[in-house]
């Protein structure tokens, strides 16, 4: 359970950095507390998308991973971020990613920041 909480916090931090750096990834709210709560909920949705959908997409696109020497990972990460944005809209969360190329750059930022936070944060169960 502790590992799940740490990963969710790392995802929330990584998404916050992407929102801060990119104008076309937006998170709106009335107060800072509401924004933090929304960010944590979006991080949960993002984590579920990465656990449930991403392995299936990676399996189905495995030849493209080999053909592009792994660079197709950027496209898959962008699609997961766009799916998270779509689900957030359906769940009435104020998180939006505008456009595919913004999602590619956002996915890259989220991956790098989440990796760095996973290195720093404890992860034992």
Steps between C-alpha positions, in 0.01 A plus 500: 500500500784739583652437157168593333480826698861589415443434129181709503683790668785469247249504212325802650833682529594410144163617368537824697835566332344437157214739582752760617727470193244465219228756432279252315475262796258668737382439853238739629342547838373762739765451764836335548342225708252419223783491245704263719199273550429501125865427427497201735182365338648547152816321619280208611331491159840523328631215714200282416539576129867405518425176686197386299530642148871561436611133513235405244603785269868407538425138416296591192764746375804287584623488137503882493708506817757276333489688170553841666748371761267599781418853383138397455483516881459878463186446292358247747568736794328781309198280434479406869511870595227581245289211630547632853388844385192351335414295810555805722249689286248215535558497879454879514859565608651826381804355319545535124773424248461686171644327197715201417838677494430659836423150627830369358698772678286465812548122501876549475497748789278276712723198434822680592360668812321183619822302456696760700238502776494120515878507551467747789183373669500177702324208335505205739168341600 
